[in-house]
Amino acid sequence: MFVLILGLALWVAAHVFKRVAPAKRASLGEAFKGRIALILFLSVALMIVGYRMADTIHLWGRPGWTTPVNNILMVLALYFTTPGPKKGVLFHNMRHPMLFGFMLWVVAHLLVNGDLASLILFGGLGLWAVTQLTMINRAEPEFTGNPKGSIAKDGMFFGISILLVGVIGYIHTLFGLTPFGG
């Protein structure tokens, strides 16, 4: 679990650094963004390796209804993390669509993974997303919205999201997981 928690801690630290120490972050300049990207890459790698290494300690079961709900939530989560909400009509005034999508991703994964490592990983990332959302709103209270786009953009990004759920689900099956039931 140590590797998983270390990856999670690096992820949180890299993301909140800008909000907690804005003057220090600004003094490091644009070149520092590359280092942050490397830290984030390392954090994701550590989370994946740590999650795969963790012993399975079951906390709750996986009822059959959670699989289709998970897949619907994943389509929505991916849609909200695309440019769709900012370029379409349906959610163009939503302030944090990517963080909202991330939170849907967390809920979807907690529905179908009832073990301790999943609770630490997805629960920790969910807490980070809520904290990040709060920190951004406090630092930047004004939000005027995005220009209204077209319903065609909403449809295009929704279609892409469905396709991505299929591709990501297939990749999950390569690791022995069953995102579509079975």
Accessible surface in RSA format (square Angstrom, percent):
REM  Atomic radii and reference values for relative SASA: ProtOr
REM  Chains: A
REM  Algorithm: Lee & Richards
REM  Probe-radius: 1.40
REM  Slices: 20
REM RES _ NUM      All-atoms   Total-Side   Main-Chain    Non-polar    All polar
REM                ABS   REL    ABS   REL    ABS   REL    ABS   REL    ABS   REL
RES MET A   1    69.30  35.9  38.79  25.7  30.52  72.7  38.84  33.0  30.46  40.4
RES PHE A   2   151.21  75.6 143.44  88.8   7.77  20.2 147.22  89.3   3.99  11.4
RES VAL A   3    35.61  23.4  35.34  32.0   0.27   0.6  35.34  30.7   0.27   0.7
RES LEU A   4     0.00   0.0   0.00   0.0   0.00   0.0   0.00   0.0   0.00   0.0
RES ILE A   5    84.23  47.9  84.01  62.6   0.22   0.5  84.01  60.5   0.22   0.6
RES LEU A   6    69.86  38.9  67.19  48.1   2.67   6.7  69.86  49.1   0.00   0.0
RES GLY A   7     0.00   0.0   0.00   N/A   0.00   0.0   0.00   0.0   0.00   0.0
RES LEU A   8    20.96  11.7  20.96  15.0   0.00   0.0  20.96  14.7   0.00   0.0
RES ALA A   9    53.51  49.2  42.30  65.3  11.21  25.5  50.16  70.6   3.35   8.9
RES LEU A  10    47.08  26.2  46.43  33.2   0.65   1.6  46.98  33.0   0.10   0.3
RES TRP A  11    36.58  14.7  36.58  17.7   0.00   0.0  36.58  19.5   0.00   0.0
RES VAL A  12    48.56  32.0  48.56  44.0   0.00   0.0  48.56  42.2   0.00   0.0
RES ALA A  13    55.12  50.7  47.56  73.4   7.57  17.2  52.24  73.6   2.88   7.6
RES ALA A  14    10.66   9.8   0.00   0.0  10.66  24.3   4.34   6.1   6.32  16.8
RES HIS A  15    44.52  24.3  35.39  24.6   9.13  23.3  23.41  24.1  21.11  24.6
RES VAL A  16    24.43  16.1  24.43  22.1   0.00   0.0  24.43  21.2   0.00   0.0
RES PHE A  17    52.43  26.2  48.37  30.0   4.06  10.6  52.43  31.8   0.00   0.0
RES LYS A  18   115.86  56.5 113.87  69.9   1.99   4.7  64.13  57.7  51.73  55.1
RES ARG A  19    53.91  22.6  30.82  15.7  23.09  55.0   6.28   8.6  47.63  28.9
RES VAL A  20   105.43  69.4  77.30  70.0  28.13  67.8  82.82  72.0  22.61  61.3
RES ALA A  21    30.18  27.7  24.39  37.6   5.78  13.2  30.18  42.5   0.00   0.0
RES PRO A  22    82.61  60.2  78.08  71.2   4.53  16.5  78.92  65.2   3.69  22.9
RES ALA A  23    82.82  76.2  69.04 106.5  13.79  31.4  77.62 109.3   5.20  13.8
RES LYS A  24   115.18  56.2 109.00  66.9   6.18  14.7  68.61  61.8  46.57  49.6
RES ARG A  25    28.43  11.9  28.43  14.5   0.00   0.0  10.16  13.9  18.28  11.1
RES ALA A  26    76.76  70.6  50.77  78.3  25.99  59.1  60.50  85.2  16.26  43.1
RES SER A  27    86.93  73.5  44.85  59.9  42.07  96.9  51.07 108.7  35.86  50.2
RES LEU A  28    60.06  33.4  39.76  28.4  20.30  51.0  42.97  30.2  17.09  46.0
RES GLY A  29    31.18  38.5   0.00   N/A  31.18  38.5  31.18  85.6   0.00   0.0
RES GLU A  30   125.59  72.1 114.22  86.4  11.37  27.1  66.73 129.1  58.86  48.1
RES ALA A  31    89.41  82.2  63.15  97.5  26.26  59.7  75.43 106.2  13.98  37.0
RES PHE A  32    31.24  15.6  30.68  19.0   0.55   1.4  30.82  18.7   0.42   1.2
RES LYS A  33   112.68  55.0 107.53  66.0   5.14  12.2  65.27  58.8  47.40  50.5
RES GLY A  34    42.15  52.0   0.00   N/A  42.15  52.0  36.59 100.4   5.56  12.4
RES ARG A  35   147.77  62.0 145.79  74.3   1.98   4.7  42.59  58.2 105.19  63.7
RES ILE A  36    29.14  16.6  29.14  21.7   0.00   0.0  29.14  21.0   0.00   0.0
RES ALA A  37    58.01  53.3  49.24  76.0   8.77  19.9  52.78  74.3   5.22  13.8
RES LEU A  38   125.44  69.9 121.93  87.2   3.51   8.8 122.46  86.0   2.98   8.0
RES ILE A  39    58.79  33.5  57.62  42.9   1.16   2.8  58.67  42.3   0.11   0.3
RES LEU A  40    38.18  21.3  37.94  27.1   0.24   0.6  38.18  26.8   0.00   0.0
RES PHE A  41   151.35  75.7 145.13  89.9   6.22  16.2 150.17  91.0   1.18   3.4
RES LEU A  42    89.58  49.9  89.36  63.9   0.22   0.5  89.58  62.9   0.00   0.0
RES SER A  43     0.00   0.0   0.00   0.0   0.00   0.0   0.00   0.0   0.00   0.0
RES VAL A  44    59.31  39.0  59.31  53.7   0.00   0.0  59.31  51.5   0.00   0.0
RES ALA A  45    37.95  34.9  32.42  50.0   5.54  12.6  37.95  53.4   0.00   0.0
RES LEU A  46    35.56  19.8  35.37  25.3   0.18   0.5  35.56  25.0   0.00   0.0
RES MET A  47    10.61   5.5  10.61   7.0   0.00   0.0  10.21   8.7   0.39   0.5
RES ILE A  48   100.96  57.4  97.92  72.9   3.04   7.3 100.95  72.7   0.01   0.0
RES VAL A  49    75.53  49.7  73.15  66.2   2.38   5.7  75.43  65.5   0.10   0.3
RES GLY A  50     1.07   1.3   0.00   N/A   1.07   1.3   0.84   2.3   0.23   0.5
RES TYR A  51    59.69  27.9  52.61  29.9   7.08  18.4  41.28  31.0  18.41  22.7
RES ARG A  52   140.29  58.9 107.27  54.7  33.03  78.6  41.90  57.3  98.40  59.6
RES MET A  53   120.73  62.5  90.30  59.8  30.42  72.4  83.54  71.0  37.19  49.3
RES ALA A  54    18.22  16.8   0.34   0.5  17.88  40.7   3.55   5.0  14.67  38.9
RES ASP A  55   110.94  77.7 101.44 101.0   9.49  22.5  25.47  59.9  85.47  85.2
RES THR A  56    93.99  66.8  63.74  64.6  30.25  72.1  31.74  42.6  62.25  94.1
RES ILE A  57    83.79  47.7  80.25  59.8   3.54   8.5  83.79  60.3   0.00   0.0
RES HIS A  58   143.34  78.3 118.70  82.5  24.64  63.0  87.51  90.2  55.83  65.0
RES LEU A  59    83.65  46.6  46.54  33.3  37.11  93.3  52.91  37.2  30.74  82.7
RES TRP A  60   100.10  40.2  84.42  40.9  15.68  36.8  90.65  48.3   9.45  15.3
RES GLY A  61    55.23  68.1   0.00   N/A  55.23  68.1  39.36 108.0  15.88  35.6
RES ARG A  62   103.28  43.4  72.98  37.2  30.30  72.1  40.55  55.4  62.73  38.0
RES PRO A  63    61.95  45.2  49.23  44.9  12.73  46.3  61.44  50.7   0.51   3.2
RES GLY A  64    64.63  79.7   0.00   N/A  64.63  79.7  43.76 120.1  20.87  46.7
RES TRP A  65   147.22  59.1 136.68  66.2  10.54  24.8 128.28  68.4  18.93  30.7
RES THR A  66     1.82   1.3   1.82   1.8   0.00   0.0   1.82   2.4   0.00   0.0
RES THR A  67    16.85  12.0  16.85  17.1   0.00   0.0   9.63  12.9   7.22  10.9
RES PRO A  68    71.68  52.2  67.80  61.8   3.87  14.1  71.10  58.7   0.57   3.6
RES VAL A  69    54.12  35.6  53.80  48.7   0.32   0.8  54.10  47.0   0.02   0.0
RES ASN A  70     9.22   6.4   9.22   8.9   0.00   0.0   0.00   0.0   9.22   8.9
RES ASN A  71    28.08  19.4  27.65  26.7   0.43   1.0  15.56  37.5  12.51  12.1
RES ILE A  72   109.62  62.4 107.15  79.8   2.47   5.9 109.44  78.8   0.17   0.5
RES LEU A  73    29.56  16.5  29.56  21.1   0.00   0.0  29.56  20.8   0.00   0.0
RES MET A  74    17.17   8.9  17.17  11.4   0.00   0.0  17.17  14.6   0.00   0.0
RES VAL A  75    21.78  14.3  21.78  19.7   0.00   0.0  21.78  18.9   0.00   0.0
RES LEU A  76    64.82  36.1  64.82  46.4   0.00   0.0  64.82  45.5   0.00   0.0
RES ALA A  77     2.07   1.9   1.86   2.9   0.21   0.5   2.07   2.9   0.00   0.0
RES LEU A  78    28.81  16.0  28.73  20.6   0.08   0.2  28.73  20.2   0.08   0.2
RES TYR A  79     7.57   3.5   7.57   4.3   0.00   0.0   7.57   5.7   0.00   0.0
RES PHE A  80     9.83   4.9   9.09   5.6   0.74   1.9   9.09   5.5   0.74   2.1
RES THR A  81    44.02  31.3  31.52  32.0  12.50  29.8  24.76  33.3  19.26  29.1
RES THR A  82    22.63  16.1  11.99  12.2  10.64  25.4  15.90  21.4   6.73  10.2
RES PRO A  83    64.84  47.3  58.54  53.4   6.30  22.9  64.65  53.4   0.19   1.2
RES GLY A  84     0.00   0.0   0.00   N/A   0.00   0.0   0.00   0.0   0.00   0.0
RES PRO A  85     0.32   0.2   0.15   0.1   0.17   0.6   0.22   0.2   0.10   0.6
RES LYS A  86   106.34  51.9 100.17  61.5   6.17  14.7  43.61  39.3  62.73  66.8
RES LYS A  87   106.67  52.0 100.06  61.4   6.61  15.7  49.41  44.5  57.26  61.0
RES GLY A  88     0.00   0.0   0.00   N/A   0.00   0.0   0.00   0.0   0.00   0.0
RES VAL A  89    42.83  28.2  37.40  33.9   5.43  13.1  37.40  32.5   5.43  14.7
RES LEU A  90   110.26  61.4  81.62  58.4  28.64  72.0  84.87  59.6  25.38  68.3
RES PHE A  91    78.59  39.3  73.58  45.6   5.01  13.0  78.16  47.4   0.43   1.2
RES HIS A  92    26.74  14.6  26.53  18.4   0.21   0.5  15.54  16.0  11.19  13.0
RES ASN A  93    93.65  64.6  77.91  75.3  15.75  37.9  31.47  75.7  62.19  60.1
RES MET A  94    50.36  26.1  39.85  26.4  10.51  25.0  48.32  41.1   2.04   2.7
RES ARG A  95    59.07  24.8  43.70  22.3  15.37  36.6  26.06  35.6  33.01  20.0
RES HIS A  96    27.58  15.1  20.61  14.3   6.97  17.8  16.18  16.7  11.40  13.3
RES PRO A  97     6.79   4.9   6.79   6.2   0.00   0.0   6.79   5.6   0.00   0.0
RES MET A  98   120.58  62.4 120.33  79.6   0.25   0.6  79.93  68.0  40.65  53.9
RES LEU A  99    19.20  10.7  18.76  13.4   0.44   1.1  18.82  13.2   0.37   1.0
RES PHE A 100    73.50  36.8  73.50  45.5   0.00   0.0  73.50  44.6   0.00   0.0
RES GLY A 101     0.08   0.1   0.00   N/A   0.08   0.1   0.00   0.0   0.08   0.2
RES PHE A 102    39.01  19.5  38.13  23.6   0.88   2.3  39.01  23.7   0.00   0.0
RES MET A 103    43.53  22.5  41.99  27.8   1.54   3.7  26.90  22.9  16.63  22.0
RES LEU A 104    26.75  14.9  26.67  19.1   0.08   0.2  26.69  18.7   0.06   0.2
RES TRP A 105    66.13  26.5  66.13  32.0   0.00   0.0  50.89  27.1  15.24  24.7
RES VAL A 106     9.36   6.2   9.36   8.5   0.00   0.0   9.36   8.1   0.00   0.0
RES VAL A 107    75.98  50.0  74.39  67.3   1.59   3.8  75.45  65.6   0.53   1.4
RES ALA A 108     0.00   0.0   0.00   0.0   0.00   0.0   0.00   0.0   0.00   0.0
RES HIS A 109    23.05  12.6  23.05  16.0   0.00   0.0  12.72  13.1  10.34  12.0
RES LEU A 110    38.99  21.7  37.21  26.6   1.78   4.5  37.59  26.4   1.40   3.8
RES LEU A 111    43.73  24.4  37.35  26.7   6.38  16.0  41.07  28.8   2.66   7.2
RES VAL A 112    16.77  11.0  10.90   9.9   5.87  14.1  11.16   9.7   5.61  15.2
RES ASN A 113    35.00  24.1  31.96  30.9   3.04   7.3   3.04   7.3  31.96  30.9
RES GLY A 114     9.73  12.0   0.00   N/A   9.73  12.0   0.42   1.2   9.30  20.8
RES ASP A 115    20.19  14.1  20.14  20.0   0.05   0.1   4.40  10.4  15.79  15.7
RES LEU A 116    53.88  30.0  53.88  38.5   0.00   0.0  53.88  37.8   0.00   0.0
RES ALA A 117     2.64   2.4   2.64   4.1   0.00   0.0   2.64   3.7   0.00   0.0
RES SER A 118     0.00   0.0   0.00   0.0   0.00   0.0   0.00   0.0   0.00   0.0
RES LEU A 119    72.71  40.5  69.92  50.0   2.79   7.0  69.92  49.1   2.79   7.5
RES ILE A 120    44.10  25.1  37.45  27.9   6.66  16.1  43.82  31.6   0.28   0.8
RES LEU A 121    15.10   8.4  15.10  10.8   0.00   0.0  15.10  10.6   0.00   0.0
RES PHE A 122    11.94   6.0  11.94   7.4   0.00   0.0  11.94   7.2   0.00   0.0
RES GLY A 123    15.35  18.9   0.00   N/A  15.35  18.9  13.82  37.9   1.53   3.4
RES GLY A 124    16.05  19.8   0.00   N/A  16.05  19.8  11.38  31.2   4.68  10.5
RES LEU A 125     8.45   4.7   8.45   6.0   0.00   0.0   8.45   5.9   0.00   0.0
RES GLY A 126     9.99  12.3   0.00   N/A   9.99  12.3   9.95  27.3   0.04   0.1
RES LEU A 127   129.90  72.3 128.28  91.8   1.62   4.1 128.60  90.3   1.30   3.5
RES TRP A 128    17.56   7.0  11.50   5.6   6.06  14.2  16.76   8.9   0.80   1.3
RES ALA A 129     0.00   0.0   0.00   0.0   0.00   0.0   0.00   0.0   0.00   0.0
RES VAL A 130    76.53  50.4  76.53  69.3   0.00   0.0  76.53  66.5   0.00   0.0
RES THR A 131    66.32  47.2  62.20  63.1   4.11   9.8  42.05  56.5  24.27  36.7
RES GLN A 132    15.79   8.8  15.79  11.5   0.00   0.0   1.20   2.6  14.59  11.1
RES LEU A 133    44.91  25.0  44.91  32.1   0.00   0.0  44.91  31.5   0.00   0.0
RES THR A 134    50.11  35.6  47.60  48.3   2.51   6.0  33.92  45.6  16.19  24.5
RES MET A 135    40.57  21.0  35.72  23.6   4.85  11.5  35.65  30.3   4.92   6.5
RES ILE A 136    24.78  14.1  24.78  18.5   0.00   0.0  24.78  17.8   0.00   0.0
RES ASN A 137    51.74  35.7  47.24  45.6   4.50  10.8  19.41  46.7  32.33  31.3
RES ARG A 138   191.99  80.6 165.18  84.2  26.81  63.8  64.20  87.7 127.80  77.5
RES ALA A 139    65.21  60.0  28.21  43.5  37.00  84.2  40.13  56.5  25.08  66.4
RES GLU A 140    81.69  46.9  76.81  58.1   4.88  11.6  35.23  68.1  46.47  37.9
RES PRO A 141    94.93  69.2  72.95  66.5  21.98  79.9  75.07  62.0  19.86 123.4
RES GLU A 142   150.74  86.5 133.33 100.9  17.41  41.4  59.52 115.1  91.22  74.5
RES PHE A 143    81.99  41.0  48.92  30.3  33.07  86.1  52.38  31.8  29.61  84.8
RES THR A 144   138.79  98.7 100.25 101.6  38.53  91.8  82.33 110.6  56.45  85.3
RES GLY A 145    20.74  25.6   0.00   N/A  20.74  25.6   3.41   9.4  17.33  38.8
RES ASN A 146    32.38  22.3  24.67  23.8   7.71  18.6   3.13   7.5  29.25  28.3
RES PRO A 147   117.43  85.6 101.84  92.8  15.60  56.7 114.11  94.2   3.32  20.7
RES LYS A 148   140.36  68.5 109.85  67.4  30.51  72.6  53.93  48.5  86.43  92.1
RES GLY A 149    33.04  40.7   0.00   N/A  33.04  40.7  19.39  53.2  13.65  30.6
RES SER A 150    49.10  41.5  44.47  59.4   4.63  10.7  42.99  91.5   6.11   8.6
RES ILE A 151   110.09  62.6 106.08  79.0   4.02   9.7 106.08  76.4   4.02  10.9
RES ALA A 152    72.41  66.6  57.57  88.8  14.84  33.8  67.83  95.5   4.58  12.1
RES LYS A 153    84.18  41.1  83.64  51.3   0.54   1.3  41.27  37.1  42.91  45.7
RES ASP A 154     4.75   3.3   4.23   4.2   0.52   1.2   4.51  10.6   0.24   0.2
RES GLY A 155    44.95  55.4   0.00   N/A  44.95  55.4  35.54  97.5   9.41  21.1
RES MET A 156    90.39  46.8  75.97  50.3  14.42  34.3  49.16  41.8  41.24  54.6
RES PHE A 157    22.62  11.3  22.62  14.0   0.00   0.0  22.62  13.7   0.00   0.0
RES PHE A 158    84.62  42.3  84.62  52.4   0.00   0.0  84.62  51.3   0.00   0.0
RES GLY A 159    35.79  44.1   0.00   N/A  35.79  44.1  29.78  81.7   6.00  13.4
RES ILE A 160    68.36  38.9  66.45  49.5   1.90   4.6  67.97  48.9   0.39   1.1
RES SER A 161     0.00   0.0   0.00   0.0   0.00   0.0   0.00   0.0   0.00   0.0
RES ILE A 162    90.42  51.5  86.62  64.5   3.80   9.2  86.62  62.4   3.80  10.3
RES LEU A 163   120.17  66.9 114.86  82.2   5.31  13.3 120.06  84.3   0.11   0.3
RES LEU A 164    64.29  35.8  64.29  46.0   0.00   0.0  64.29  45.2   0.00   0.0
RES VAL A 165    15.53  10.2  13.61  12.3   1.92   4.6  14.99  13.0   0.54   1.5
RES GLY A 166    33.95  41.9   0.00   N/A  33.95  41.9  28.75  78.9   5.19  11.6
RES VAL A 167    72.32  47.6  68.17  61.7   4.15  10.0  71.67  62.3   0.65   1.8
RES ILE A 168    57.40  32.7  57.37  42.7   0.03   0.1  57.40  41.3   0.00   0.0
RES GLY A 169     3.98   4.9   0.00   N/A   3.98   4.9   3.60   9.9   0.38   0.8
RES TYR A 170   135.07  63.1 133.05  75.7   2.03   5.3  98.07  73.7  37.00  45.6
RES ILE A 171    78.83  44.9  78.83  58.7   0.00   0.0  78.83  56.8   0.00   0.0
RES HIS A 172    53.61  29.3  52.33  36.4   1.27   3.3  37.65  38.8  15.95  18.6
RES THR A 173    60.57  43.1  44.48  45.1  16.09  38.3  39.89  53.6  20.68  31.3
RES LEU A 174   116.28  64.8  81.47  58.3  34.81  87.5  85.44  60.0  30.84  83.0
RES PHE A 175   119.10  59.6 101.55  62.9  17.56  45.7 107.75  65.3  11.35  32.5
RES GLY A 176    64.50  79.5   0.00   N/A  64.50  79.5  36.60 100.4  27.90  62.5
RES LEU A 177    87.37  48.7  82.66  59.1   4.71  11.8  85.08  59.8   2.29   6.2
RES THR A 178    66.38  47.2  60.41  61.2   5.96  14.2  46.01  61.8  20.37  30.8
RES PRO A 179    20.67  15.1  13.56  12.4   7.11  25.9  20.50  16.9   0.17   1.0
RES PHE A 180   104.04  52.1  76.15  47.2  27.88  72.6  76.55  46.4  27.49  78.7
RES GLY A 181    33.74  41.6   0.00   N/A  33.74  41.6  18.28  50.2  15.46  34.6
RES GLY A 182   118.82 146.5   0.00   N/A 118.82 146.5  68.81 188.8  50.00 112.0
END  Absolute sums over single chains surface
CHAIN  1 A    10558.0       8726.9       1831.1       7937.7       2620.4
END  Absolute sums over all chains
TOTAL         10558.0       8726.9       1831.1       7937.7       2620.4
